[in-house]
Amino acid sequence: MARKDSAHRAARKGLPAFRTAVDSRVERVHTVRAGAADGARIRLTGYDLLTGPWYTPLTFFYRGTLDGAALRDSLARTLRRYPLLAGRLERDADGGLSVLCNDAGVRFTEAFCPDPMREFGHGLRAEPVIGKLLREVSAFGVVDRDTPLLKIRLTRMAGGGSVLGVLVNHSLADGGSTLAFLESWSREHLGTPWEEPSHDRAALDGLGRLSTDSATLDARAFVGVGRVRHLTTTLRVGVNKLATVTTRFGAAELAALKAEAQRTLPGPDAWVSTNDALTAHLWQVLSELRGRPADAVEWLGLIVGAQSRLGDALPSSYWGNCVSNSWTSLDAARLRESPLGVVARDVRRCLESNTEDKIRDEIAFLGSYRRKGVSRHVMSVRAPDVSTTSLSVNNWSQFPLYRIDLGAGRPFWYEFPDLPVPTVHIAPTPEEDAGRDVYLCLPEAEAAVADTAPWRERLHTRSGTSVGS
């Protein structure tokens, strides 16, 4: 879920304006349909139900001008292989959710901005260009209503250029599947082949198997809670005021981070990836910025694609939510003082804890709550304290964010929304040059500090320059 009017709120608090608004004025609203429907009812999995029917807004900025009519034509063709996106959410008798594939359609809004395209990027951040933010991302009024599960907003800029806002209902797709759909649409628009997605939710449900390993059971990422605890935790998270600042790590800087981590690993045979080293570095720096007591526990949550852990048991083209998470922790003093390699190795161990046995156990666990009709009582094990003691990392660096060519070239920038919990979002650079763009979503006061020159220098101690400030 994203945040509203961050610039206005920041001004009231004496904070910097983290984002600027794009004046997107509605001209026409269309309904795009595939033109065929089989009426299938696809029951959503336990992973699908975890997020609730909120929408995830992504915004792409193009220097060229996109053709709305041509986009609607290619979108209609793409929807023939993505029938869930043109369907509607319905409540099951046991409290679960299903998608009725009735081709009720996708909302496609065409808008105009009287201003020219600006140089959006690290130095000029934009609000999501999707319409009224809270209304568009809201989970209310979605289930058992005629509410589109995919919403597109195309804004033409004065003098050329376009902004494409995309909202996919999170109960249908995780980030990887959302980008898979957008890449499919791009390929369909350009007339190049693309793989048929698999919408067989039963294939995922069938992989559930409760673990008999005590360590796996102790490390479960999700827990069932009572209604009161679930409500109070949700409300606590909902009142957080966060903002996002961005920075870029170039390929040479990342290589230096990894080299330092490799030199300080706690064993001759240990190994860490570039992203492990980057994650460890960010965790250490942000712990310093928070300045919590030396004996305070700092939690790190890693959002992990579960599909690769299941191997050939699940089709590689599976489309839906298939994401788990795992947690590790260190005392604040140890986190700040440890060599980079020690922390990076802890990150790697946390990732490696996502075994096939763990994922199968999660599928079975979540399925059992769905069958009991109490899926809405399941949450992350760290949900009660995510706002104060933890940091989540969502690594999208391998996603095709800058390959979404819809007839006017690739986007030159994309925006990720502010989230309700402290999160590090890692993305590729527009040039896809082995660098990383890092989005730091933090409490507003911490975000303002992270955006100052001393802390940007601390983030980039291995480059000699503050990139992306």
C-alpha positions in Angstrom: 0.0 0.0 0.0 1.4 3.4 -0.9 1.3 6.8 0.9 -0.7 9.9 0.1 0.5 13.6 -0.4 4.0 13.0 0.9 5.2 16.4 -0.3 2.4 18.3 1.5 2.8 16.2 4.7 6.6 16.7 4.7 6.2 20.5 4.3 3.9 20.6 7.3 6.5 18.8 9.4 9.5 20.8 8.1 10.8 17.8 6.2 12.0 17.9 2.6 9.6 17.1 -0.2 10.4 13.6 -1.1 8.2 13.4 -4.2 6.5 15.7 -6.7 3.0 15.3 -8.2 2.4 14.9 -11.9 -0.8 16.8 -13.0 -2.6 13.9 -14.7 -6.1 15.0 -16.0 -8.5 12.4 -17.1 -9.7 12.6 -20.7 -11.3 9.2 -21.4 -12.0 6.0 -19.6 -12.2 2.7 -21.5 -13.0 -0.9 -20.6 -10.6 -3.4 -22.3 -11.8 -7.0 -22.7 -10.2 -10.1 -24.2 -13.4 -10.8 -26.1 -13.8 -14.3 -24.8 -14.4 -15.9 -21.4 -14.8 -19.5 -20.3 -16.4 -18.5 -17.0 -13.8 -20.5 -15.0 -13.6 -19.9 -11.3 -10.0 -20.0 -10.0 -9.6 -20.5 -6.3 -6.7 -18.4 -4.9 -4.0 -20.1 -2.9 -2.8 -19.4 0.7 0.1 -17.3 -0.7 -2.5 -15.3 -2.7 -4.6 -14.6 0.4 -1.7 -13.3 2.5 -1.6 -9.8 1.2 -5.3 -9.0 1.0 -6.9 -7.5 -2.2 -4.8 -4.3 -2.1 -3.3 -3.0 -5.4 0.4 -2.5 -6.1 1.1 0.7 -8.1 4.0 0.9 -10.5 4.8 3.9 -12.6 6.9 4.0 -15.8 8.2 7.1 -17.5 8.8 7.2 -21.3 10.5 9.8 -23.4 8.4 8.7 -26.4 4.6 9.1 -26.7 2.6 5.9 -26.3 -0.4 5.3 -28.6 -3.4 4.6 -26.4 -5.5 2.9 -29.1 -2.6 0.6 -30.0 -2.0 -0.2 -26.3 -5.6 -1.2 -25.8 -5.5 -3.5 -28.8 -2.4 -5.3 -27.7 -3.7 -5.4 -24.1 -6.9 -7.1 -25.2 -4.9 -9.8 -27.0 -2.6 -10.3 -24.0 -5.6 -10.7 -21.7 -6.6 -13.8 -23.6 -3.8 -15.6 -21.9 -4.3 -13.7 -18.6 -8.0 -14.2 -18.0 -7.7 -13.5 -14.2 -6.7 -9.9 -14.8 -10.0 -9.3 -16.7 -12.1 -11.2 -14.1 -13.6 -10.2 -10.7 -12.9 -11.3 -7.2 -15.5 -13.3 -5.3 -15.7 -14.6 -1.7 -15.9 -18.3 -1.3 -18.3 -20.0 1.1 -15.3 -20.8 3.5 -14.0 -17.3 3.5 -11.4 -17.7 0.8 -11.3 -15.9 -2.5 -11.7 -16.9 -6.1 -11.4 -15.1 -9.4 -14.4 -15.5 -11.8 -12.9 -15.3 -15.3 -15.9 -13.6 -16.9 -14.0 -11.0 -19.0 -15.6 -8.1 -17.1 -12.6 -6.1 -18.2 -9.7 -3.9 -17.4 -10.0 -0.2 -16.7 -7.8 1.9 -19.1 -7.7 5.6 -18.4 -6.3 8.1 -20.8 -5.1 11.4 -19.3 -3.2 14.5 -20.2 -0.6 16.6 -18.3 -0.2 20.2 -19.4 3.4 20.2 -18.3 6.4 18.8 -20.3 8.2 15.6 -19.3 10.7 16.3 -16.6 14.0 14.4 -15.8 12.5 12.1 -13.3 15.1 9.9 -11.5 17.1 10.0 -8.3 17.2 13.8 -8.3 13.4 14.2 -9.0 11.1 11.6 -7.6 7.4 11.4 -8.6 4.3 10.4 -6.8 2.6 7.3 -8.3 0.7 8.6 -11.4 -2.4 6.4 -11.0 -5.2 8.8 -10.0 -6.4 9.3 -6.4 -3.8 7.1 -4.6 -5.7 5.8 -1.5 -8.9 5.2 -3.6 -7.0 3.3 -6.3 -4.9 1.0 -4.1 -7.6 0.3 -1.5 -8.8 -3.3 -0.8 -12.2 -2.0 0.1 -15.0 -2.4 -2.4 -13.1 -5.0 -4.4 -14.5 -8.4 -3.4 -18.0 -9.3 -4.8 -18.1 -6.0 -6.7 -17.6 -5.1 -10.3 -14.1 -3.7 -9.6 -11.3 -4.2 -12.1 -8.3 -6.2 -10.9 -6.0 -4.4 -13.4 -6.1 -0.7 -13.8 -4.0 1.2 -16.4 -3.5 4.9 -16.6 -1.7 6.5 -19.6 -0.8 10.1 -19.2 0.5 12.1 -22.2 2.8 14.9 -21.4 2.8 18.3 -23.2 5.4 18.3 -25.9 5.8 14.5 -25.9 6.5 11.7 -23.5 4.2 9.4 -21.6 3.7 8.1 -18.1 2.2 4.6 -17.6 0.6 3.8 -14.3 -0.1 0.2 -13.6 -2.2 -1.3 -10.7 -2.4 -5.0 -10.3 -4.4 -6.5 -7.5 -1.8 -8.1 -5.2 -4.0 -11.1 -4.4 -3.5 -12.2 -8.1 0.2 -11.7 -8.5 3.5 -11.0 -6.7 6.1 -8.7 -8.1 7.7 -11.2 -10.4 4.4 -12.3 -11.9 3.3 -8.6 -12.3 6.5 -8.0 -14.3 6.0 -11.2 -16.3 2.6 -9.9 -17.4 4.0 -6.5 -18.3 6.8 -8.2 -20.3 4.2 -10.4 -22.0 2.2 -7.3 -23.0 5.3 -5.7 -24.3 6.2 -8.7 -26.4 2.6 -8.9 -27.7 2.7 -5.2 -28.6 5.9 -5.6 -30.5 4.8 -8.8 -32.2 7.4 -11.1 -30.6 6.7 -14.6 -29.1 6.0 -15.0 -25.4 5.4 -18.0 -23.1 1.9 -19.0 -22.1 1.5 -18.5 -18.3 0.2 -21.2 -16.1 -2.8 -20.3 -13.9 -3.1 -23.7 -12.3 -3.4 -22.8 -8.6 -4.1 -26.5 -7.8 -0.6 -27.3 -8.9 0.8 -25.1 -6.1 -1.7 -26.3 -3.5 -0.9 -29.9 -4.3 2.7 -29.4 -3.2 1.8 -28.7 0.4 3.3 -31.1 2.9 3.7 -30.4 6.6 7.3 -30.7 7.7 8.5 -33.1 10.5 11.7 -31.2 11.0 11.7 -29.1 14.2 14.0 -26.5 12.8 11.8 -25.9 9.8 8.7 -25.6 12.1 10.5 -23.2 14.3 11.5 -21.1 11.3 8.0 -20.7 9.8 7.6 -17.3 8.3 3.9 -17.1 9.1 1.8 -17.5 12.2 -1.9 -17.7 13.0 -3.2 -15.1 15.5 -6.4 -14.1 17.1 -8.7 -11.4 15.6 -7.8 -8.8 18.1 -4.0 -9.2 17.7 -4.4 -9.2 13.9 -6.5 -6.0 14.0 -4.2 -4.1 16.4 -1.1 -5.1 14.4 -2.7 -4.0 11.2 -3.7 -0.7 12.7 -0.3 -0.1 14.1 1.3 -0.7 10.7 -1.3 1.4 9.0 -0.5 4.6 10.9 3.2 4.6 10.0 4.4 7.6 8.0 7.2 6.5 5.7 9.0 8.1 2.8 11.4 6.8 0.2 14.8 8.1 -0.9 16.9 6.5 -3.6 20.5 6.1 -4.5 22.6 4.2 -7.1 25.4 1.7 -6.6 27.5 1.4 -9.7 29.0 -1.9 -10.9 32.5 -1.0 -9.7 31.2 0.0 -6.2 29.3 -3.3 -6.0 32.4 -5.2 -7.0 34.3 -3.5 -4.2 31.6 -4.4 -1.7 31.7 -8.0 -2.7 35.5 -8.1 -2.7 35.6 -6.7 0.9 32.9 -9.2 2.0 34.9 -12.1 0.4 38.0 -11.0 2.2 36.3 -11.0 5.6 34.2 -14.2 5.3 34.3 -16.4 8.4 35.7 -19.4 6.6 37.8 -20.4 3.6 35.0 -22.1 1.7 32.2 -19.6 2.4 30.7 -17.6 -0.4 28.3 -14.7 -0.8 26.7 -13.0 -3.8 27.0 -9.3 -4.8 23.4 -8.8 -3.5 24.3 -10.4 -0.2 27.2 -8.0 0.3 25.0 -5.0 -0.7 22.2 -6.1 1.7 24.7 -6.5 4.5 26.2 -3.1 3.9 22.7 -1.4 3.8 21.7 -3.2 7.0 24.8 -2.0 8.8 24.5 1.6 7.6 20.8 1.8 8.4 21.4 0.4 11.9 23.9 3.1 12.5 21.4 5.7 11.2 18.7 4.4 13.6 21.0 4.6 16.5 19.2 2.1 18.7 20.9 0.8 21.9 23.8 -1.6 21.6 21.8 -4.5 23.0 18.7 -3.9 20.9 17.8 -6.6 18.4 17.9 -5.7 14.8 15.8 -7.9 12.5 16.4 -8.4 8.8 13.6 -9.9 6.7 14.4 -11.2 3.2 11.5 -11.5 0.7 12.2 -14.6 -1.3 10.8 -16.1 -4.5 9.6 -19.6 -3.5 9.3 -21.0 -7.0 12.9 -21.7 -7.6 13.0 -23.7 -4.3 10.3 -26.0 -5.7 12.3 -26.9 -8.8 10.5 -28.8 -11.5 7.6 -29.5 -9.2 5.9 -26.2 -10.2 5.8 -25.0 -13.8 8.4 -22.3 -14.5 5.5 -20.3 -16.1 3.4 -20.4 -13.0 1.6 -17.0 -12.6 0.4 -15.9 -9.1 1.8 -15.2 -5.7 4.7 -17.5 -4.8 6.8 -15.6 -2.3 8.0 -16.4 1.2 10.2 -14.6 3.6 12.9 -15.5 6.2 14.4 -13.6 9.1 17.7 -13.2 10.8 18.8 -10.9 13.7 21.8 -9.5 15.3 22.4 -7.2 18.3 22.8 -3.7 17.2 26.4 -3.4 18.4 27.4 -6.7 16.8 25.7 -5.7 13.5 27.5 -2.4 13.3 30.9 -3.6 14.4 31.2 -6.9 12.5 33.2 -7.2 9.3 31.1 -6.9 6.2 31.8 -10.6 5.3 30.4 -11.9 8.6 27.1 -10.0 8.1 26.9 -10.9 4.4 27.4 -14.6 5.3 24.5 -14.3 7.8 22.4 -12.9 5.0 23.3 -15.8 2.8 22.4 -18.3 5.5 19.1 -16.6 5.9 18.4 -17.0 2.2 19.5 -20.6 2.2 17.1 -21.4 5.0 14.3 -21.3 2.4 14.5 -25.0 1.5 12.0 -27.0 -0.4 10.8 -28.6 2.8 10.2 -25.1 4.3 8.2 -23.9 1.3 6.1 -27.1 1.1 5.4 -26.8 4.8 4.2 -23.2 4.3 1.9 -24.2 1.5 0.3 -26.8 3.7 0.1 -24.5 6.7 -1.5 -21.7 4.7 -3.8 -24.2 3.1 -5.0 -25.5 6.4 -6.0 -21.9 7.5 -7.8 -21.4 4.2 -9.8 -24.6 4.7 -10.8 -23.5 8.2 -12.0 -20.1 6.8 -9.6 -18.1 8.9 -6.9 -17.1 6.3 -7.3 -13.5 7.4 -5.8 -14.4 10.8 -2.4 -15.3 9.3 0.4 -12.8 9.3 4.2 -12.6 9.2 5.8 -13.8 12.4 7.6 -10.4 12.7 4.5 -8.3 11.9 4.0 -6.9 15.4 7.4 -5.2 15.4 8.2 -4.5 11.7 7.8 -0.8 12.1 10.5 -0.3 14.9 13.0 -3.1 14.9 13.2 -4.6 11.5 14.1 -3.9 7.9 12.7 -5.9 4.9 14.6 -6.4 1.7 12.9 -6.9 -1.6 15.3 -7.7 -4.4 14.0 -7.0 -7.9 17.4 -6.5 -9.5 16.8 -9.4 -12.0 13.3 -8.2 -13.0 12.7 -6.7 -16.5 11.7 -3.3 -15.2 13.4 -1.5 -18.1 12.4 -3.9 -20.9 8.7 -2.9 -20.9 8.8 -1.4 -24.5 5.2 -0.6 -25.6 6.1 1.0 -28.9 7.9 4.1 -27.8 11.1 2.6 -26.5 12.1 1.5 -23.0 11.2 3.5 -19.9 13.9 5.9 -18.6 12.7 5.6 -15.0 10.2 3.7 -12.9 8.8 4.5 -9.5 8.1 2.1 -6.6 5.5 3.2 -4.0 6.1 4.1 -0.4 5.3 1.1 1.8 3.9 0.9 5.3 6.9 -0.8 6.8 10.7 -0.1 6.5 11.8 -1.7 3.3 14.9 -1.7 1.0 13.8 -2.2 -2.6 16.7 -3.2 -5.0 16.2 -2.6 -8.7 18.2 -2.7 -11.9 19.4 0.6 -13.4 17.8 1.9 -16.6 20.9 1.0 -18.5 21.0 -2.5 -17.0 24.8 -2.0 -16.6 25.2 -4.4 -13.5 24.6 -1.5 -11.1 21.7 -1.3 -8.7 19.2 1.4 -7.9 18.3 1.2 -4.2 15.0 2.6 -2.8 15.1 3.1 0.9 11.6 3.3 2.4 12.0 4.6 6.0 10.2 6.5 8.7 10.0 10.1 7.4 12.5 11.6 9.9 15.0 8.8 9.1 14.5 9.2 5.4 15.2 12.9 5.7 18.5 12.1 7.5 19.4 9.4 5.0 19.1 12.0 2.2 21.7 14.3 3.7 25.2 14.5 2.4 27.0 12.8 5.4 24.8 9.8 5.2 24.9 9.5 1.4 28.7 9.5 1.8 28.4 6.8 4.5 26.3 4.7 2.0 29.0 5.1 -0.6 32.2 4.9 1.3 33.6 2.5 -1.3 33.0 4.7 -4.3 34.4 8.1 -3.2 31.2 9.8 -4.6 27.6 9.9 -3.7 25.8 8.5 -6.7 22.2 9.4 -7.3 21.9 12.2 -4.8 
